[in-house]
């Protein structure tokens, strides 16, 4: 989080009705070449251009790729980022 401010979103629709300013840094053992989003998500993912937070369960491609029982996606990310 880059600040403590919550911003209301009057056009949230089915998604969250607030947003925050955040910056994501991949945790990796190779800071010069962090994995791109398609490698992390395991397919060619296109996030909405508005930058709003969305639930992964609402992304059809994510569900098609990772709708598997257990923690398969989490384990994939842990292995990719070398998180023990």
C-alpha positions in Angstrom: 0.0 0.0 0.0 1.3 3.4 -0.9 -0.9 5.3 1.5 -3.7 4.7 4.1 -6.5 6.4 2.0 -9.5 4.4 0.8 -11.1 5.8 -2.4 -14.8 5.2 -3.0 -15.8 3.9 -6.4 -19.4 4.8 -7.4 -19.1 2.7 -10.6 -18.0 -0.6 -9.0 -20.7 -2.8 -10.5 -20.1 -6.4 -9.4 -16.6 -5.7 -8.2 -15.3 -4.0 -5.1 -16.7 -0.5 -4.3 -13.4 0.9 -2.9 -9.9 1.0 -4.1 -6.4 1.9 -2.8 -3.2 2.9 -4.4 -0.8 -0.1 -4.3 2.4 -1.2 -6.0 3.3 -4.8 -6.5 6.8 -6.1 -6.4 7.4 -9.8 -7.3 9.2 -11.8 -4.7 11.9 -13.7 -6.6 15.4 -14.8 -6.2 16.3 -13.1 -9.4 15.5 -9.4 -9.0 16.9 -8.5 -12.5 14.4 -10.8 -14.2 11.1 -11.2 -12.3 8.5 -13.4 -13.9 5.9 -11.7 -16.0 2.2 -11.9 -15.2 1.5 -14.5 -17.9 4.1 -16.8 -16.4 2.7 -16.3 -12.9 -0.8 -16.9 -13.9 0.1 -19.7 -16.3 -1.7 -18.3 -19.4 -2.1 -15.1 -21.4 -4.0 -13.0 -18.9 -5.5 -9.6 -19.6 -6.4 -7.5 -16.6 -8.9 -4.7 -17.0 -7.1 -1.4 -18.0 -8.8 0.5 -15.2 -6.6 -1.0 -12.5 -9.4 -1.9 -10.2 -9.2 -4.8 -7.8 -11.1 -7.8 -9.1 -11.8 -11.2 -7.7 -9.9 -14.0 -9.4 -13.1 -16.1 -9.4 -14.6 -13.5 -11.8 -11.9 -13.9 -14.4 -13.0 -16.6 -16.8 -9.5 -17.5 -18.1 -8.3 -17.9 -14.5 -11.1 -20.3 -13.7 -10.5 -22.3 -16.9 -6.8 -22.6 -16.1 -6.9 -23.0 -12.3 -10.3 -24.3 -11.3 -8.7 -27.4 -9.9 -9.3 -28.8 -6.4 -6.8 -27.9 -3.7 -4.1 -25.2 -3.7 -2.7 -25.9 -7.2 -2.4 -22.2 -8.2 -0.8 -21.2 -4.9 1.7 -24.1 -5.2 2.5 -23.0 -8.7 3.2 -19.5 -7.5 5.3 -20.7 -4.6 7.4 -22.9 -6.8 7.8 -20.1 -9.4 8.9 -17.5 -6.9 11.0 -20.0 -4.8 8.9 -19.4 -1.7 9.4 -22.1 0.9 
